[in-house]
Amino acid sequence: MNRILPPLLAFATVLPLAAAAPPTVGEKARDFTLSTPEGKHVRLSEVISQGPVVLVVLRGYPGYQCPYCNRQVQDFIQKAQGFADAGAHVVLVYPGPTQDLGAKANEFLADKKLPDHFDLVLDPDYEATNLYGLRWEAPRETAYPSTFLIDRQGAIFFSKIVKEHGGRTTAAELLDALPKRKPMQK
């Protein structure tokens, strides 16, 4: 019996370090606090308390600015009014190694004007990416491109995880999935 106990204890110690599984529809969104390149702290649970959230995990900087990420974010910006009309806040997660991550994110944002209800947050050393089980462990990769819709109670009601570069969620898909706000009574 004593010969079995040490290996079991060693296994139990390593077990919590295993990668998290990605969240699924119906699960509560995992909370995190990340910062924008300008230093503004964004806590996911605080953003959720204000209305639905579009959470997009980009590839960050895998050695180059991802053209698929660029197209996806440009699509979201072009449809920004639709997200605003739905009361949704868009949180874009830009993962990567801590060194130069802010500079790379600013490079990514150089040709984009994010609307007020959009935030791009830095994910240094894949903190949120790992929390969501989305780390793409391959050469020149960072995270699986993923999109989640989260309601005001923190429940995920849409999830798309792409295990390739293309096939991204479009703004139109999300706008169809977001609840429509009722018009204001006069």
N, C-alpha and C positions, 0 to 999 in steps of 0.2 A: 504494500500500500504506500509506503514512504517513497518508493521509487517512482510512483505515478504522480504524486503531488507536485514536485518541482516542475516537471514539464507542463502540467496543467496550469500552474501559477504563471509560468512564463507565457503561455498562450493567452491566458486571461489578461495579462498586462499589455500585450500587443493588440488584442482584439479591439479596444476602443480607438486605436490609431488607424484602423481600416477606413478606407474612403467611404464617405457617406453616399447613400443611394440618392439619385435625383428625386426631388419631390414630385408627387403626382397630383392630378386633379382631385380636389376634395381635402387635401392636406393643408395645414396651416403653413404659410410662408415663413421661412427661417429668417429671423431678424439679423441685421448687420448695420454697422455705421461705417461709411466710407466718405472720403472727401473728394470734392471737385478739384481740378487743377488750380483753381483760385483759392482753395483752402476752406470752402464752405462744407460743413459736416452735414451729411444726409443720412438720417436714420430711417430705414425702411418702414418700421412700424409707425413712425410719426407721419410719413407721407401717406401710408395706407389709411390712417385715421381721418384723412381729409377727403378720401374718395378712392375710386379704383386706380390701380397702378398697373402700368405696362412695364414689366421688368425684362430688360433685354441684356443678355450676356453676350458681348462681342468677343472677337478673337484677340483684341488688344493689338500688341505688336509682336508678331512671331518672326521678326527679322525684316518685316516690311509692313506697310499699311495695307490691310486687307481690302481688296477692291469690292468684295461681296459685302463686307461691313459698311463700307462707304456708300454703296448703292442702297443698302437697307436703311441706313440712317437718313440719307437724302430723301428716300420715299416717305419716311415717317415725318420729316420736316415739311415736305410738300403737303402732307395730309394733317398737319398740326391742328388746323381748325376743327377737324372732325374729332380729334382727341379732346380738345378743349370743350367742344359741345357735349361730349360724353362725360365731362368732369374728370377726365383721366390725367394722371401725371405720368410722364415717361421717364424711367430711370435706366440709363445706359451704363452698363458695367464694362470698364476697360481694364482687363487683367494683364498682368505681366510681372517680371522681376522689378523690385523696387527701384533699382538704379535706372535713372533717366525715364521712368514711367510718365512723370508729369510732362516732360518735354515731348515725348512721343505722342501723348494724348493731345497736347496743344497742336502738334503737327497734324494730327488727325482732324482736329476741329478747325484748322486754318481756313478752309473754304466753306465753313458751315456757320450759320447763325442759329443757335438753339433758341427756340421760343421759351418764354418764362416758365412754362409747365413741363420743361424738359431739364434733366440734369444728367451730365456725364460724370460718373464717379470713377476714381482710380481704385483698382483692386490690387494693391501691392502684395507680391508673393502669393497671389491666388487665394487670399483669405475667404472671400465670398464664393469664389469659384469652387473651392474645396468644400465649403459648407453646403453647397448645393450639389456636390458630387459631379461636377461638370469639367474637371481637369482632363484635358486631352494630353495624355502622356505619350508623346511621339516627338521626334526631332522637328524643330521649327513649328511647333504647335503650342497652344496655350489653353484654350477652353473650347468645349463644344458650343457652337452658336446655339443659343436657346432663348425662348421667349415664354414668359408667363403672364397671365392676367390674374390679378389678385383683387378680391373685393374688399370692401371697407371693414369687414370682420377679419381680414387676413387670410381668407381661404382662397386657394388657387382654383380658378374655374376654367383655365385654358393653359395648356402646356404643349410646347413643341421644342424638342431637342433634336438638333440635326448633327449627325455624326459624319459630316462631310463639309466642304466649304460652301457649296451652293444650297439651294432648297430652303432659303430663309423664309421666315414668316413675313408676309407683306402687311402694310398698313391696312389695306382693304380687308384682309382676313380678321384682323384685330377689331376694326371698326364694326364689322358684322357681329363679332362675338361680344362686344361691349354692350351693356344695357343702355337703352336710350333714356335720356333724362326727360321727364315730363315737362311740357311747356309751363312757364310761370303763369299763374292766374292773374288776371287784371282786375 
